[in-house]
């Protein structure tokens, strides 16, 4: 209910479009009784069913629109004028102050607008992606604690959180340091040569003292995390199974590790019908290898996948600017009749393309980021039917339990 509409809004950030969506969502919420009783077609019924998710999507779109300082692609001066002075000809000079909120309107229409906003949104996407993937790994910790699986904590959660943050958490940290310090360091070069030439760092790409040595340490730790994830859990499960089969395991050990062996066997990854508890080390090892390869490769591909936040935000802003400049502003110069036609074309394109097609595209991409990049850190369906969170169903079950108890 929070991360989904927020990531949608990152790709759909525009104050004007957010307000239009808010009006649409508010209409459905206010008139939900009448609309719920009416016979709606399939598409309208789906939108009506999602009215309470469209509402926060609209609110977050308004927020990100203020951050991007865009209203139908036009800059705003809600927080005062630009912090760039134009006293000397057409070359702006920074007055040393930071704009109060969002992007400075002085960037709009300049040659540097696209490179600057591209760089900003790309780096924001990486930071948001790393943060959400960290949250997903923390959810795996919650699962391990709930099901009392210490092996999954020490040989799953710990190496995974270290590996991800040793690479891409470090990249997110470099991005923040670069923003704060105003450095011109090339982060592409830093990350590539962190592996190709560890321990060496050009002076212009150094962001803080001791950076080269820290990078060597991070590389070594991340490399060590791979065999940690791959071998330790299967070996521990094998040792525990052998101890149980010989009758040497204490009651306390059984209480701690029983869940791990039973779950691995129950999922079909360890059953071999060998007659001594059903544990098969080969199957367990293959299963762990698949998970390790998936996580290591996914750490790279999933982080890159979050760049869709930047790409769709760029597409939305550019489409909005093209419609505004080529349909509305151009028609103003051609006379009253052309202005009426141009406004109709601009409004139709805004509703049909941006509010319908672009919003659906951003919705699907936000859904994919949650279903794949986020949930693969902790969720395993294991062939069981997915049950969406439903407050009405929970309330009905609770009432039925109370009635049965009474």
N, C-alpha and C positions, 0 to 999 in steps of 0.2 A: 504493500500500500504506500510505500515511501520511495523505495529505490526505483520501482518500475515507472511511475509517472515522472520522476526526476530525470531518469535517463531519456525518456521520451522527450521531455522538455529541452534537454541539451541539444537534441537534433531538431527541435521545432521552436526554438527560441525566437519569439517576436511578440512584442507587446500587443499590437493590433490583432494578430491572429489568435493570440491567447485570449483576448477579450471576446472575440467572436465565438470561440469555443466555449468560454465560460457562460456566455448568454445561452448558447444551445444546451449546455448541460444543466444550467439553472432552470431553464424552461421545462426540461424533462423531470427534474426533481420536484419542482413546485406543482406540476400537473401530473404527478405519477399515478394518482388514483384514477383520473379520467383516462390517461393513456393505458394504464394497466387493464382497465375494463374494456377498452376498445380492441378491435381485431386488427392487429398490425401485420404488415407484410414481413417477410423473413429478415430483410436487411434492417428495417426500422425497429423490429423487435430485438435484434441483436444490439443495436445502439441503445435502445431503452434499457435492456438488461445490464448494460455496462455504464449506466449514467453516473454511478457513484465512483467509478474509476476515471471517467472522462472529466469529472469535476476537478480532482487534484491534478490531472494532466493539464488542464487549462490554467490552474493557479500556478503551477510550476513553470508553464510556458510564459506566463506574464513575468515571473521572477527572472527567468533566463533572458527574456526580452529586455528587461531593464539592465541586466548585466551586459548584454551585447549592445545596449543602447540603440535598439531598432524598433521602429513602429511602422509596419508596412514598408520596411527597408529604409526608412528615413531616420536620421539621427535626431536625438532629442537633447534639450538642455534643461532637464528637470532639476538637475543639481548644480545649476550655474553654468556659466560659459566655459569655453575651453581653457585649459591651463597652458595653452601655447599662445604666444604674442606674435602679432603680424605687423609690428611697427616698422620693420626694415624690409620693404618690398613684399614679395610673395613668399619669402623664406621664413617659416615659423621658428620661433625660439622658445624653448621650454622655460617657464618662469620659476621652476624649482618646486612647484607644488604638485601634489597627487590629486587627480580628479576624485571627487567625493565618493562616487559609486558607479561601477561599471566602466565601460570603454569611453575614453575621451572622444567627444564628437568631432574633434579636429582631424581624426583619422579618416572620416568619411569623405570619399571622393578623391583621395590622394593616391599617388602611384604606390605608396607603401602600404595602403590599406589591406590589400589582399595578402601580401607576404606576412604582414604583422598578425592579422587575424588568423591566418592559417597556422602560423607557428604557435600562437596562443592556444587555439582550440586543439591542436594536435597534442600539445603537452598536457593540457587539461584532461584529454581523453585517456592518456597513459596513467595519470595520477588516479583518476576515477576508476579505471580498470583494475589497477593494482589494489586499490582500497576494497573494491567489491570482491575480488578473488581472495583477498585476505579474510574478508568476512565469511566467504564460503568455506575456507579451511577452518576457521573458528567454529563454524557449524558442525564440521566433522569432529571437532573436539567435544562439542556438546553431545553429539551422538555417542561418542566413546564413553563419556562420563555417565550418560544415562543408561547405557547398556553394560556398564562396568567392564570395559575392555582396556586394561592398561597397556596391552601390547600395541593397540591402535594409537594410543596417545604417544608413547615414547618412540615408536618405530613407524609411525604414520604421520601424525600431526606435527611433531617436532621437526623431523627432517624436511617435511613439505613447506612449513612456514619459513624455515631457514633458507631453503633453496630458492623459493619465490622472491623473498625479500633480499637475499644476497645478490640477486641479479636485477630484478625489475623494481624492487623496493629501493635499491641503491640508485637506479636510474631516476625514480621519482624524487629522491632526495637531491640528486644533482640538478634536476629541473628547478626545484625550489631555491636551492643555493644560487643558481644562475640568475633567477628572477630577482632575488634579494640583493645580490652583489652587483648586478649589472654587467657580469662578465660576458665576453664574446666567445667563450669556449665552445668548440664543436662537439656536442655530446655524441653524435654518430661516431666520430673518430675515437672518442674516449672509450665507448662501449666495445667497439670492434677490436681496438688494440689492447683492451683489457685482457683479451684471450690470445690474440696473435702475438703480442709482445708484452707479457706481464712484467711489471716492475719498471717500465719506461713510460714517461709521460712528457709531452712537449710543454714548454713553459706557458704558452698561450692557452693550453687546455687544462691547466692546473687551477682548481677551484679552491683548494684549501691545503695547508701543510700536511704532509704525510699521506696524501691521496694515493700515490703510487704503491706504497707499502700496504695500505688498506685494500687496494684492489687485488694484490697478490693473495692476501689472506682470504678475501671473499671468493676468489676463484678456487683456492684449495678447499675451503669449507664446502662450497657448492658441489665440487667434484666428489668429495667424501660423502655427501648426502645421498648420492646415487646408489652406491653399494649398501649404505645404511638402510635405505628404503627397500632395496631388492632382496638382501639376504637375511637380515636379522629376524624379521617376523616369521618367515618359514622355519628358520633354524630353532627359534624359541618354541614354536608350536610343535615341532618334531620332538624336541627335548621334553616338553611337557607330556606329550602323548606317550613317549617311551617310559617316562617315569610313572605315569598312571598305569600303563600296561604291566609294569613290573610290581606295582603295588607300593612304590616308594614315596608317592606324593602325599604330603600331609593334607589334612582337611582344609587348612587355610589356603594352601596352594590350589586345591581343587576349586574352592570358592572363588578365587581370583581369576583363574584361567579357564574355567569350564566353559564360559560363554564363547570364548574365542574358538575353541575346538569345535563346539557344537554348531556355531554359526557357519564356520568354514565347511563343515561336513553337510550341514542342512542346505546350503546354497548349491550344492552339487559340484563344488570345486575340489572336494577332498574324498569323496566316496569312491571306493574301489572294490568293495565287497571282499576285503582280505580277511574278514572274520575276526580281527582284533581291534574293533572300534571304528573301522571304516576310514582311517586316516591314510592318505596317500601323499607322500612328500613330493613326488613328481608333479601331481596335479596342483598341489598348493604352490609349488615353485613357479609353475607356468602361469598360474593365476596372478601371483604377485609380480611376475615379470611384465605381464600385460599392463597391470595397473601402474607400475613404475615407468614404463615407456610412455604410457598415455599421459602421465602427469608431467614428465620431463619435457616431452615434445609439446604438450598442451600449455605449459608455462610460457613458451615462446608464441605459439599460434594463437592462444587465447588473448594474450596481451596485444598482439597485432590486430586481433578481431575487434578490440575496443576502439580502434581508429575509425570504425564506422560512425562513431559519435561525431568526429570531426568531419568526415566526408558528407554525411547527410545534413549536418548543420551548414556546411558550405553550399551544398546544392540548394537548400531551402533559401538561404540568404541571396544567392545569385538569381534564382528564379523570381523571387520577390522583387529584386531590383530591376530585372529585365521587364517584368510586367508593369512596374511603376513608371519606368523611364520611357519604354517604347509604346505603351498603350495609353497611359494617362497624361504624362507630361507632354509627350509629342502631340497629342490631340489638342492640348490647350493652345498651341501655337497655330492651329489650323482653322480656328473659328468656333462659334457656339455649337453648330450642328455636329461638327467633328468631336467637340468636347463631350457632348452627350453620348455619342456612339462610343467614344473612347472610354468613358467612365463605365458604360455598360459592359464593354469587352473586358476592362480591367476587373470589374466586380465579378463577372462570370468566371474569369480565369482564376481569381483569388479563391472563390468558393469551389469551383470544379477541380482545379489542379492542386492548389496549396492546402485548402481546408479538407479536401476529400482524399485525393491521391497521396499527397505528401504526408498527411497525418496517418494514413493507413500504412505507408511505408515505414515511417518512424515507429509506429506501434509494433509492426512485425519485427523490426530490428531490435527494439527494446525487449520484446518477448524472447527473441533468440538469445540475446545476451544473458538473460536470466535462466533460460532453460538449458543452455549448453555451457557457456563460460562460467556461470555462477554455480549452477546446481551440480555440475559434474565433479565438484570438489567434495561433495558430501552426500548426494542423493544417488541411491541405486534402486531402481524399480524392482529388479529381480523377478520380473514377470507378473508382478501384482498390479491390479488395476489402480490407477491414480484416483484418489479422492480429493477433490478441491476443497479448500476451507469454506465452510458454510455455516454461518452463525445461526440461521434458522434451523438447520438440521441438528446442530449442537443443542440448541434450546429445546427442541422436541425430544431428543434423547434424554436430556436432563430431566424434563418433566415426566417422561415415561419411567425413568428410574425412581424418581420421587414417588410416583403413584404406586409403583410396584412395592417399594419399601413400606409405604403406608398400609 
